[in-house]
């Protein structure tokens, strides 16, 4: 007769608690050390053009559209991306002056629809002097730069 040893049937287990602890510590480390972008540090890549900027007599209303399609009017952000929200933000910043020139700055990677939406909001409010900001070609002479 054969007698079995019951201790040999124990199944080895891997204890997952220390592994979970290490992963939790790593997640906390990455969350704490992550840097967050601030709105004042927007980086835009402007489209290129050869035209020289026109001399403006009035300070222009700045409408900025970043690569994510978010809108900033001067230093205020439009909370939503629909035309009505953009119009209300423009009204808060510009007031009743519809003769004020507008400088539309859009990142080169901005979807075309976001630029059209900004232009539509400006047009509905009655702004007619809209300029689109561009960056000069690299190596092109810059207006007012005697070194070139």
Order of alpha helices (4+ residues) and beta strands (2+ residues): alpha-beta-beta-beta-alpha-beta-alpha-beta
